[in-house]
């Protein structure tokens, strides 16, 4: 390396960037590390962002092991130091800064304040996306659109979309549709009910409305006297 004047015991010199003073010469920093101009010690060489070292003197390791290791998952590495992401956030290996940490699936928001996704959305990881029209999330921590189910009165068709319940069927709100058992008929609300002026009997049968009563959707109300 080129000559340089340095006082290692005090940690300064005039070595160029990405090098340090050793025995009066500028010595290149180890691979995957860097230093500012004027580094006077090998410890002034720090791992590049996205990497970390678990030993202070990375230059001393260059002949026996790679001086810098890939930043582990769920952490970020800046200046050669690995820091864990906040508790409910994650990050891929090799992450360089806090912004690489995103909320875990089922949550959204800044990494230090990840909140549950909520009933009308799904969160694949960091982002909060609305459920498709006519559907809601089955859990408050849904992670994909497949966890959004059609609301009561709608069912999921072959295209995966929610549409009005078929005639004479019930759609309970889980994406399915079930044919009504005769003589019950389907209602605009996606339910099965007895025909007008009939009463729901035990076992699901429909019978005549009792005298003095009015019957709607299988229920009876006493007429006003």
VODO-861494 format. One line per 3 residues: number of its first residue (from 1); their letters; for each residue x, y, z of N, C-alpha, C. Coordinates in nm, 4 decimals. Layout:
NUM	A	X Y Z X Y Z X Y Z ~ ...
END
This chain:
1	XXX	0.0827 -0.1179 0.0000 0.0000 0.0000 0.0000 0.0865 0.1233 0.0000 ~ 0.0279 0.2406 -0.0178 0.1038 0.3646 -0.0180 0.1413 0.4017 0.1236 ~ 0.2466 0.4835 0.1370 0.2889 0.5276 0.2690 0.1828 0.6171 0.3296
4	XXX	0.1719 0.6101 0.4599 0.0803 0.7010 0.5269 0.1332 0.7297 0.6657 ~ 0.1015 0.8418 0.7154 0.1398 0.8812 0.8506 0.0202 0.8561 0.9405 ~ 0.0393 0.7810 1.0450 -0.0715 0.7550 1.1341 -0.0217 0.7293 1.2743
7	XXX	-0.1108 0.7448 1.3668 -0.0824 0.7175 1.5071 -0.1876 0.6164 1.5524 ~ -0.1614 0.4861 1.5279 -0.2646 0.3857 1.5533 -0.3204 0.3883 1.6943 ~ -0.2354 0.4169 1.7944 -0.2828 0.4130 1.9316 -0.3919 0.5164 1.9569
10	XXX	-0.3930 0.6211 1.8730 -0.4973 0.7225 1.8868 -0.6087 0.7060 1.7819 ~ -0.5924 0.6121 1.6883 -0.6977 0.5809 1.5952 -0.7177 0.6810 1.4846 ~ -0.6126 0.7451 1.4323 -0.6302 0.8314 1.3170 -0.5075 0.8231 1.2279
13	XXX	-0.5224 0.8634 1.1028 -0.4135 0.8639 1.0074 -0.4613 0.9319 0.8817 ~ -0.3836 0.9189 0.7728 -0.4274 0.9804 0.6471 -0.4444 0.8773 0.5367 ~ -0.4829 0.7557 0.5740 -0.5086 0.6513 0.4750 -0.6321 0.6905 0.3929
16	XXX	-0.6349 0.6528 0.2646 -0.7531 0.6852 0.1821 -0.8743 0.6027 0.2251 ~ -0.9893 0.6358 0.1691 -1.1127 0.5621 0.2008 -1.0959 0.4136 0.1715 ~ -1.1604 0.3331 0.2510 -1.1608 0.1868 0.2365 -1.0246 0.1251 0.2629
19	XXX	-0.9436 0.1903 0.3458 -0.8149 0.1363 0.3890 -0.7864 0.1893 0.5289 ~ -0.6773 0.1383 0.5881 -0.6369 0.1841 0.7207 -0.4842 0.1765 0.7290 ~ -0.4269 0.2446 0.8262 -0.2818 0.2455 0.8417 -0.2352 0.1211 0.9160
22	XXX	-0.1343 0.0544 0.8598 -0.0711 -0.0597 0.9274 0.0788 -0.0520 0.8970 ~ 0.1598 -0.0410 1.0024 0.3058 -0.0352 0.9888 0.3491 0.0728 0.8907 ~ 0.2823 0.1879 0.8960 0.3216 0.3001 0.8125 0.2715 0.2935 0.6701
25	XXX	0.1932 0.1924 0.6362 0.1403 0.1806 0.5009 -0.0117 0.1746 0.5046 ~ -0.0727 0.2177 0.3951 -0.2173 0.2088 0.3826 -0.2534 0.0672 0.3390 ~ -0.3280 -0.0011 0.4213 -0.3687 -0.1394 0.3954 -0.5170 -0.1433 0.3598
28	XXX	-0.5468 -0.2154 0.2517 -0.6858 -0.2229 0.2059 -0.7743 -0.2909 0.3103 ~ -0.8930 -0.2374 0.3297 -0.9895 -0.3029 0.4184 -1.0238 -0.4421 0.3636 ~ -1.0624 -0.5344 0.4495 -1.0996 -0.6685 0.4033 -1.2204 -0.6634 0.3095
31	XXX	-1.2450 -0.7706 0.2332 -1.3622 -0.7745 0.1445 -1.4915 -0.7496 0.2222 ~ -1.5855 -0.6833 0.1553 -1.7178 -0.6558 0.2105 -1.7162 -0.5581 0.3269 ~ -1.6034 -0.4833 0.3414 -1.5976 -0.3811 0.4444 -1.5547 -0.2488 0.3818
34	XXX	-1.5708 -0.1420 0.4568 -1.5313 -0.0100 0.4086 -1.4895 0.0768 0.5266 ~ -1.4212 0.1863 0.4968 -1.3827 0.2816 0.6008 -1.3846 0.4219 0.5417 ~ -1.3939 0.5197 0.6271 -1.3831 0.6587 0.5853 -1.2357 0.6945 0.5675
37	XXX	-1.2041 0.7976 0.4905 -1.0643 0.8407 0.4796 -1.0066 0.8735 0.6172 ~ -0.8787 0.8430 0.6342 -0.8107 0.8744 0.7593 -0.8191 0.7655 0.8639 ~ -0.8593 0.6430 0.8240 -0.8697 0.5352 0.9220 -0.7322 0.5002 0.9772
40	XXX	-0.7217 0.4876 1.1086 -0.5943 0.4574 1.1715 -0.5842 0.3178 1.2264 ~ -0.6949 0.2442 1.2294 -0.6948 0.1081 1.2832 -0.7761 0.0154 1.1932 ~ -0.7506 -0.1145 1.2053 -0.8297 -0.2100 1.1285 -0.9746 -0.2087 1.1738
43	XXX	-0.9995 -0.1740 1.3000 -1.1363 -0.1708 1.3501 -1.2173 -0.0574 1.2890 ~ -1.1500 0.0347 1.2170 -1.2239 0.1397 1.1466 -1.2898 0.0869 1.0190 ~ -1.2506 -0.0322 0.9765 -1.3156 -0.0965 0.8620 -1.4411 -0.1677 0.9137
46	XXX	-1.5559 -0.1272 0.8653 -1.6815 -0.1860 0.9123 -1.7493 -0.2579 0.7966 ~ -1.8290 -0.3551 0.8309 -1.8994 -0.4317 0.7287 -1.9938 -0.3416 0.6498 ~ -2.0070 -0.3723 0.5208 -2.1036 -0.3003 0.4381 -2.2447 -0.3252 0.4910
49	XXX	-2.3352 -0.2330 0.4612 -2.4733 -0.2501 0.5056 -2.5310 -0.3798 0.4498 ~ -2.6078 -0.4485 0.5321 -2.6613 -0.5790 0.4957 -2.5751 -0.6931 0.5445 ~ -2.4599 -0.6597 0.6024 -2.3679 -0.7586 0.6580 -2.3360 -0.7199 0.8017
52	XXX	-2.2825 -0.8152 0.8791 -2.2430 -0.7831 1.0160 -2.1239 -0.8683 1.0558 ~ -2.0528 -0.8249 1.1584 -1.9401 -0.8999 1.2131 -1.9610 -0.9156 1.3624 ~ -1.9256 -1.0327 1.4153 -1.9389 -1.0531 1.5587 -1.8044 -1.0412 1.6293
55	XXX	-1.7056 -0.9786 1.5637 -1.5726 -0.9569 1.6203 -1.5320 -0.8139 1.5889 ~ -1.4733 -0.7443 1.6842 -1.4414 -0.6025 1.6648 -1.3352 -0.5814 1.5581 ~ -1.2320 -0.6646 1.5564 -1.1224 -0.6435 1.4623 -1.1449 -0.7308 1.3392
58	XXX	-1.2232 -0.6834 1.2422 -1.2548 -0.7657 1.1261 -1.1314 -0.7940 1.0430 ~ -1.0339 -0.7029 1.0433 -0.9134 -0.7258 0.9637 -0.8360 -0.8453 1.0152 ~ -0.8427 -0.8723 1.1433 -0.7704 -0.9851 1.2000 -0.8292 -1.1177 1.1566
61	XXX	-0.9520 -1.1156 1.1072 -1.0181 -1.2394 1.0682 -1.0018 -1.2724 0.9209 ~ -0.9445 -1.1833 0.8430 -0.9516 -1.2005 0.6991 -0.8785 -1.3244 0.6489 ~ -0.7838 -1.3778 0.7255 -0.7092 -1.4952 0.6813 -0.7690 -1.6259 0.7329
64	XXX	-0.8613 -1.6188 0.8254 -0.9142 -1.7416 0.8837 -1.0638 -1.7606 0.8579 ~ -1.1357 -1.6550 0.8283 -1.2798 -1.6677 0.8047 -1.3292 -1.5419 0.7346 ~ -1.4383 -1.5522 0.6610 -1.4934 -1.4291 0.6027 -1.5234 -1.3296 0.7145
67	XXX	-1.4777 -1.2053 0.6996 -1.4928 -1.1102 0.8097 -1.6365 -1.0672 0.8344 ~ -1.7191 -1.0730 0.7311 -1.8564 -1.0252 0.7455 -1.9537 -1.1343 0.7054 ~ -2.0626 -1.1431 0.7776 -2.1655 -1.2435 0.7531 -2.2935 -1.1753 0.7051
70	XXX	-2.3721 -1.2498 0.6299 -2.4987 -1.1968 0.5817 -2.5907 -1.1678 0.6998 ~ -2.6537 -1.0524 0.6962 -2.7457 -1.0151 0.8029 -2.8550 -1.1213 0.8142 ~ -2.8826 -1.1710 0.9346 -2.9833 -1.2774 0.9477 -3.1249 -1.2278 0.9229
73	XXX	-3.2141 -1.3212 0.8960 -3.3551 -1.2871 0.8771 -3.4107 -1.2200 1.0013 ~ -3.5096 -1.1332 0.9798 -3.5771 -1.0617 1.0883 -3.4853 -0.9645 1.1604 ~ -3.3816 -0.9204 1.0901 -3.2880 -0.8220 1.1430 -3.2498 -0.7267 1.0311
76	XXX	-3.1827 -0.6169 1.0677 -3.1230 -0.5279 0.9689 -2.9835 -0.4912 1.0184 ~ -2.8915 -0.4723 0.9251 -2.7509 -0.4518 0.9603 -2.6983 -0.3230 0.8979 ~ -2.6571 -0.2322 0.9813 -2.5994 -0.1051 0.9394 -2.4710 -0.0827 1.0173
79	XXX	-2.3631 -0.0453 0.9467 -2.2363 -0.0206 1.0157 -2.1772 -0.1432 1.0801 ~ -2.2102 -0.2616 1.0265 -2.1523 -0.3844 1.0795 -2.2232 -0.4395 1.2014 ~ -2.3326 -0.3759 1.2419 -2.4043 -0.4187 1.3615 -2.5417 -0.4714 1.3224
82	XXX	-2.5799 -0.5877 1.3776 -2.7107 -0.6477 1.3511 -2.8086 -0.6069 1.4601 ~ -2.9244 -0.5565 1.4182 -3.0303 -0.5203 1.5120 -3.1575 -0.5944 1.4727 ~ -3.2277 -0.6428 1.5730 -3.3508 -0.7176 1.5477 -3.4625 -0.6234 1.5047
85	XXX	-3.5472 -0.6706 1.4119 -3.6683 -0.5967 1.3772 -3.7593 -0.5908 1.4996 ~ -3.8523 -0.4934 1.5033 -3.9519 -0.4930 1.6117 -4.0258 -0.6267 1.6192 ~ -4.0860 -0.6524 1.7336 -4.1400 -0.7848 1.7657 -4.2348 -0.8408 1.6615
88	XXX	-4.3222 -0.7593 1.6026 -4.4240 -0.8104 1.5097 -4.3878 -0.7859 1.3638 ~ -4.2608 -0.7558 1.3382 -4.2139 -0.7293 1.2020 -4.1082 -0.8309 1.1623 ~ -4.0854 -0.8440 1.0321 -3.9860 -0.9380 0.9805 -3.9121 -0.8736 0.8644
91	XXX	-3.7991 -0.9330 0.8276 -3.7184 -0.8831 0.7166 -3.6421 -1.0000 0.6559 ~ -3.6127 -0.9950 0.5255 -3.5356 -1.1036 0.4633 -3.3878 -1.0934 0.5014 ~ -3.3119 -1.2013 0.4862 -3.1680 -1.1938 0.5116 -3.1027 -1.0862 0.4238
94	XXX	-3.0035 -1.0211 0.4777 -2.9306 -0.9189 0.4030 -2.9946 -0.7813 0.4082 ~ -3.0907 -0.7606 0.4962 -3.1569 -0.6304 0.5053 -3.0620 -0.5253 0.5603 ~ -3.0776 -0.4016 0.5110 -2.9799 -0.2971 0.5402 -3.0257 -0.1928 0.6412
97	XXX	-3.1576 -0.1743 0.6577 -3.2025 -0.0696 0.7471 -3.3413 -0.1040 0.8007 ~ -3.3882 -0.0222 0.8952 -3.5162 -0.0488 0.9607 -3.6312 -0.0528 0.8614 ~ -3.6218 0.0249 0.7541 -3.7313 0.0270 0.6562 -3.7480 -0.1075 0.5858
100	XXX	-3.6487 -0.1954 0.5959 -3.6610 -0.3298 0.5382 -3.7519 -0.4190 0.6226 ~ -3.7757 -0.3805 0.7484 -3.8636 -0.4572 0.8359 -4.0089 -0.4216 0.8038 ~ -4.0899 -0.5192 0.7781 -4.2321 -0.4970 0.7499 -4.3145 -0.5830 0.8448
103	XXX	-4.4362 -0.5398 0.8693 -4.5244 -0.6145 0.9587 -4.5449 -0.7561 0.9053 ~ -4.5543 -0.8492 0.9954 -4.5768 -0.9885 0.9563 -4.7148 -1.0041 0.8922 ~ -4.7342 -1.1080 0.8093 -4.8654 -1.1294 0.7481 -4.9762 -1.1296 0.8518
106	XXX	-5.0873 -1.0641 0.8153 -5.1987 -1.0517 0.9075 -5.1981 -0.9213 0.9849 ~ -5.0915 -0.8397 0.9652 -5.0791 -0.7117 1.0345 -5.0337 -0.6049 0.9357 ~ -5.0485 -0.4775 0.9755 -5.0080 -0.3678 0.8888 -4.9642 -0.2501 0.9748
109	XXX	-4.9013 -0.1515 0.9093 -4.8590 -0.0306 0.9786 -4.7080 -0.0183 0.9823 ~ -4.6554 0.0847 1.0502 -4.5098 0.0975 1.0650 -4.4554 -0.0201 1.1448 ~ -4.3309 -0.0614 1.1212 -4.2791 -0.1842 1.1840 -4.2798 -0.1814 1.3361
112	XXX	-4.2749 -0.0631 1.3949 -4.2731 -0.0561 1.5415 -4.4136 -0.0539 1.6012 ~ -4.5166 -0.0508 1.5166 -4.6544 -0.0436 1.5667 -4.7482 -0.1227 1.4764 ~ -4.7190 -0.2502 1.4550 -4.8003 -0.3339 1.3671 -4.9346 -0.3651 1.4338
115	XXX	-5.0434 -0.3410 1.3591 -5.1781 -0.3636 1.4117 -5.2455 -0.4761 1.3350 ~ -5.3467 -0.5391 1.3969 -5.4237 -0.6425 1.3281 -5.4904 -0.5851 1.2037 ~ -5.5040 -0.6689 1.1021 -5.5532 -0.6231 0.9724 -5.6955 -0.5693 0.9793
118	XXX	-5.7852 -0.6358 1.0522 -5.9230 -0.5888 1.0630 -6.0192 -0.6710 0.9790 ~ -6.1509 -0.6532 0.9997 -6.2506 -0.7431 0.9399 -6.2769 -0.7246 0.7922 ~ -6.2453 -0.6115 0.7334 -6.2785 -0.5864 0.5928 -6.1553 -0.5914 0.5020
121	XXX	-6.0423 -0.6356 0.5530 -5.9170 -0.6304 0.4776 -5.8377 -0.7590 0.4956 ~ -5.7337 -0.7724 0.4141 -5.6328 -0.8768 0.4338 -5.4954 -0.8123 0.4213 ~ -5.3985 -0.8680 0.4901 -5.2649 -0.8083 0.4965 -5.1608 -0.9146 0.4633
124	XXX	-5.1062 -0.9144 0.3421 -5.0065 -1.0148 0.3055 -4.8705 -0.9923 0.3704 ~ -4.8517 -0.8778 0.4312 -4.7235 -0.8469 0.4953 -4.6910 -0.6997 0.4775 ~ -4.7277 -0.6185 0.5770 -4.7004 -0.4749 0.5706 -4.8127 -0.3953 0.5088
127	XXX	-4.8648 -0.4401 0.3945 -4.9710 -0.3668 0.3247 -5.1085 -0.4110 0.3750 ~ -5.2063 -0.3206 0.3672 -5.3445 -0.3504 0.4054 -5.4322 -0.3328 0.2823 ~ -5.4930 -0.4416 0.2356 -5.5703 -0.4412 0.1113 -5.7158 -0.4760 0.1402
130	XXX	-5.8092 -0.4125 0.0684 -5.9503 -0.4412 0.0938 -5.9915 -0.5778 0.0389 ~ -6.0829 -0.6436 0.1113 -6.1402 -0.7673 0.0587 -6.2189 -0.7360 -0.0687 ~ -6.2342 -0.8322 -0.1598 -6.3134 -0.8097 -0.2819 -6.4560 -0.7669 -0.2471
133	XXX	-6.5239 -0.6998 -0.3392 -6.6611 -0.6536 -0.3131 -6.7523 -0.7665 -0.2662 ~ -6.8341 -0.7361 -0.1646 -6.9294 -0.8337 -0.1144 -6.8717 -0.9353 -0.0185 ~ -6.7485 -0.9156 0.0243 -6.6872 -1.0136 0.1139 -6.6241 -0.9442 0.2340
136	XXX	-6.5919 -1.0235 0.3334 -6.5257 -0.9753 0.4543 -6.4226 -1.0792 0.4962 ~ -6.3291 -1.0376 0.5774 -6.2256 -1.1303 0.6236 -6.2839 -1.2263 0.7266 ~ -6.2452 -1.3525 0.7174 -6.2946 -1.4528 0.8111 -6.2323 -1.4352 0.9488
139	XXX	-6.1140 -1.3750 0.9564 -6.0458 -1.3500 1.0830 -5.9896 -1.2076 1.0800 ~ -5.9590 -1.1481 1.1950 -5.9013 -1.0131 1.1960 -5.7557 -1.0093 1.1524 ~ -5.6976 -1.1255 1.1239 -5.5578 -1.1313 1.0827 -5.5446 -1.2072 0.9503
142	XXX	-5.6360 -1.1823 0.8564 -5.6320 -1.2498 0.7260 -5.5049 -1.2094 0.6504 ~ -5.4470 -1.3050 0.5790 -5.3212 -1.2797 0.5095 -5.3355 -1.2791 0.3571 ~ -5.4492 -1.3225 0.3045 -5.4674 -1.3252 0.1596 -5.6153 -1.3094 0.1257
145	XXX	-5.6434 -1.2768 -0.0017 -5.7818 -1.2585 -0.0455 -5.8617 -1.3878 -0.0334 ~ -5.7945 -1.5018 -0.0333 -5.8661 -1.6291 -0.0210 -5.9300 -1.6447 0.1165 ~ -5.8885 -1.5634 0.2135 -5.9460 -1.5682 0.3474 -6.0640 -1.4717 0.3617
148	XXX	-6.0990 -1.4032 0.2537 -6.2182 -1.3183 0.2537 -6.3366 -1.4025 0.2081 ~ -6.4438 -1.4043 0.2855 -6.5618 -1.4854 0.2539 -6.6793 -1.3948 0.2202 ~ -6.7674 -1.4440 0.1352 -6.8853 -1.3667 0.0965 -6.9754 -1.3442 0.2176
151	XXX	-7.0344 -1.2258 0.2262 -7.1253 -1.1959 0.3366 -7.2554 -1.2734 0.3182 ~ -7.3338 -1.2831 0.4236 -7.4622 -1.3534 0.4174 -7.5493 -1.2947 0.3074 ~ -7.6123 -1.3836 0.2302 -7.6952 -1.3400 0.1180 -7.6225 -1.3441 -0.0142
154	XXX	-7.4915 -1.3694 -0.0115 -7.4117 -1.3821 -0.1333 -7.3379 -1.5155 -0.1298 ~ -7.2954 -1.5625 -0.2468 -7.2144 -1.6835 -0.2524 -7.1018 -1.6634 -0.3532 ~ -6.9987 -1.7453 -0.3408 -6.8829 -1.7348 -0.4296 -6.9067 -1.8190 -0.5540
157	XXX	-6.9055 -1.7533 -0.6711 -6.9307 -1.8255 -0.7957 -6.8021 -1.8905 -0.8475 ~ -6.8115 -1.9551 -0.9644 -6.6971 -2.0282 -1.0190 -6.5794 -1.9377 -1.0504 ~ -6.6060 -1.8090 -1.0694 -6.4976 -1.7141 -1.0975 -6.4340 -1.6588 -0.9704
160	XXX	-6.4856 -1.7021 -0.8551 -6.4309 -1.6555 -0.7288 -6.4898 -1.5251 -0.6805 ~ -6.5946 -1.4754 -0.7486 -6.6583 -1.3496 -0.7108 -6.7846 -1.3758 -0.6308 ~ -6.8215 -1.2789 -0.5469 -6.9432 -1.2919 -0.4678 -7.0621 -1.2376 -0.5471
163	XXX	-7.1690 -1.3150 -0.5549 -7.2882 -1.2686 -0.6254 -7.4118 -1.3071 -0.5452 ~ -7.5272 -1.2540 -0.5849 -7.6506 -1.2753 -0.5107 -7.6831 -1.4238 -0.4991 ~ -7.7371 -1.4603 -0.3866 -7.7736 -1.5996 -0.3612 -7.8712 -1.6489 -0.4686
166	XXX	-7.8576 -1.7702 -0.5184 -7.9506 -1.8227 -0.6193 -8.0928 -1.8299 -0.5651 ~ -8.1886 -1.8355 -0.6556 -8.3289 -1.8465 -0.6160 -8.3515 -1.9723 -0.5337 ~ -8.4329 -1.9589 -0.4307 -8.4710 -2.0720 -0.3461 -8.3500 -2.1424 -0.2852
169	XXX	-8.2578 -2.0608 -0.2373 -8.1376 -2.1129 -0.1713 -8.1049 -2.0243 -0.0527 ~ -8.0209 -2.0752 0.0359 -7.9717 -1.9976 0.1498 -7.8208 -1.9826 0.1380 ~ -7.7721 -1.8643 0.1685 -7.6281 -1.8346 0.1633 -7.5880 -1.7801 0.2999
172	XXX	-7.5305 -1.8643 0.3866 -7.5115 -1.8277 0.5273 -7.3974 -1.7306 0.5549 ~ -7.3157 -1.7002 0.4571 -7.2056 -1.6064 0.4821 -7.0701 -1.6723 0.4882 ~ -7.0578 -1.7928 0.4338 -6.9272 -1.8592 0.4262 -6.8879 -1.8877 0.2814
175	XXX	-6.9593 -1.8238 0.1871 -6.9300 -1.8428 0.0453 -7.0095 -1.9530 -0.0197 ~ -7.0824 -2.0299 0.0594 -7.1571 -2.1437 0.0040 -7.3025 -2.1065 -0.0226 ~ -7.3700 -2.1906 -0.1006 -7.5131 -2.1764 -0.1293 -7.5782 -2.3129 -0.1128
178	XXX	-7.6916 -2.3167 -0.0433 -7.7608 -2.4429 -0.0165 -7.9068 -2.4290 -0.0581 ~ -7.9559 -2.5250 -0.1336 -8.0947 -2.5220 -0.1792 -8.1892 -2.5322 -0.0603 ~ -8.2970 -2.4552 -0.0653 -8.3985 -2.4614 0.0395 -8.4747 -2.5936 0.0297
181	XXX	-8.5124 -2.6467 0.1437 -8.5913 -2.7701 0.1460 -8.7382 -2.7348 0.1230 ~ -8.8009 -2.7904 0.0192 -8.9432 -2.7608 -0.0061 -9.0258 -2.7912 0.1193 ~ -9.1294 -2.7133 0.1451 -9.1843 -2.6069 0.0578 -9.1230 -2.4689 0.0831
184	XXX	-9.0131 -2.4625 0.1609 -8.9534 -2.3319 0.1880 -8.8979 -2.2712 0.0588 ~ -8.8978 -2.1387 0.0550 -8.8502 -2.0642 -0.0608 -8.7361 -1.9710 -0.0187 ~ -8.6570 -1.9321 -0.1171 -8.5499 -1.8366 -0.0895 -8.6043 -1.6960 -0.0726
187	XXX	-8.5356 -1.6155 0.0085 -8.5747 -1.4762 0.0299 -8.4691 -1.3850 -0.0324 ~ -8.5015 -1.2556 -0.0490 -8.4005 -1.1621 -0.1021 -8.2773 -1.1507 -0.0130 ~ -8.2883 -1.1965 0.1118 -8.1749 -1.1888 0.2044 -8.0901 -1.3143 0.2005
190	XXX	-8.1210 -1.4059 0.1092 -8.0420 -1.5277 0.0992 -8.0741 -1.6291 0.2065 ~ -8.1964 -1.6238 0.2598 -8.2393 -1.7190 0.3608 -8.3503 -1.8070 0.3038 ~ -8.3807 -1.9143 0.3746 -8.4951 -1.9982 0.3396 -8.6077 -1.9675 0.4369
193	XXX	-8.7292 -1.9537 0.3861 -8.8440 -1.9230 0.4717 -8.9687 -1.9856 0.4113 ~ -9.0668 -2.0074 0.4969 -9.1937 -2.0613 0.4491 -9.2616 -1.9598 0.3567 ~ -9.3443 -2.0069 0.2644 -9.4175 -1.9159 0.1754 -9.5080 -1.8235 0.2559
196	XXX	-9.5498 -1.7120 0.1966 -9.6407 -1.6203 0.2668 -9.7641 -1.6933 0.3188 ~ -9.8122 -1.6493 0.4352 -9.9341 -1.7009 0.4985 -9.9206 -1.8458 0.5430 ~ -9.7966 -1.8899 0.5650 -9.7753 -2.0220 0.6236 -9.6824 -2.0081 0.7434
199	XXX	-9.6871 -2.1082 0.8315 -9.6111 -2.1062 0.9569 -9.5051 -2.2158 0.9555 ~ -9.3850 -2.1832 1.0008 -9.2781 -2.2831 1.0109 -9.3079 -2.3775 1.1268 ~ -9.3136 -2.5066 1.0960 -9.3431 -2.6077 1.1953 -9.2161 -2.6796 1.2372
202	XXX	-9.2268 -2.7563 1.3418 -9.1126 -2.8340 1.3890 -9.0674 -2.9313 1.2802 ~ -8.9378 -2.9409 1.2590 -8.8838 -3.0273 1.1553 -8.8652 -2.9600 1.0224 ~ -8.9031 -2.8301 1.0123 -8.8803 -2.7555 0.8889 -8.9971 -2.7524 0.7941
205	XXX	-9.1073 -2.8209 0.8292 -9.2249 -2.8180 0.7424 -9.2995 -2.6855 0.7590 ~ -9.3812 -2.6516 0.6630 -9.4609 -2.5291 0.6668 -9.6094 -2.5680 0.6727 ~ -9.6819 -2.5038 0.7632 -9.8241 -2.5338 0.7761 -9.9073 -2.4086 0.7659
208	XXX	-10.0390 -2.4248 0.7654 -10.1287 -2.3094 0.7533 -10.1102 -2.2116 0.8682 ~ -10.1270 -2.0858 0.8388 -10.1187 -1.9833 0.9422 -10.2399 -1.9977 1.0355 ~ -10.2229 -1.9953 1.1670 -10.3361 -2.0129 1.2597 -10.4382 -1.9002 1.2460
211	XXX	-10.5655 -1.9293 1.2729 -10.6684 -1.8242 1.2687 -10.6332 -1.7106 1.3653 ~ -10.6596 -1.5898 1.3231 -10.6322 -1.4740 1.4070 -10.4886 -1.4282 1.4029 ~ -10.4059 -1.4883 1.3175 -10.2641 -1.4523 1.3077 -10.2307 -1.4178 1.1629
214	XXX	-10.1252 -1.3400 1.1463 -10.0652 -1.3161 1.0148 -9.9269 -1.3806 1.0146 ~ -9.8927 -1.4456 0.9051 -9.7646 -1.5185 0.8980 -9.6782 -1.4617 0.7863 ~ -9.5576 -1.4310 0.8189 -9.4583 -1.3809 0.7236 -9.3253 -1.4495 0.7517
217	XXX	-9.2633 -1.5038 0.6483 -9.1336 -1.5718 0.6609 -9.1394 -1.6823 0.7657 ~ -9.2561 -1.7468 0.7771 -9.2705 -1.8599 0.8675 -9.3002 -1.8232 1.0102 ~ -9.3106 -1.6930 1.0401 -9.3385 -1.6484 1.1771 -9.4800 -1.5942 1.1846
220	XXX	-9.5422 -1.6059 1.3020 -9.6813 -1.5661 1.3198 -9.6921 -1.4468 1.4149 ~ -9.7762 -1.3508 1.3765 -9.8069 -1.2365 1.4618 -9.9587 -1.2284 1.4806 ~ -10.0042 -1.2082 1.6056 -10.1470 -1.2002 1.6315 -10.2029 -1.0735 1.5688
223	XXX	-10.3121 -1.0864 1.5019 -10.3776 -0.9708 1.4394 -10.4319 -0.8773 1.5473 ~ -10.4314 -0.7482 1.5163 -10.4865 -0.6506 1.6099 -10.6365 -0.6698 1.6188 ~ -10.6909 -0.6637 1.7408 -10.8341 -0.6842 1.7606 -10.9099 -0.5556 1.7342
END
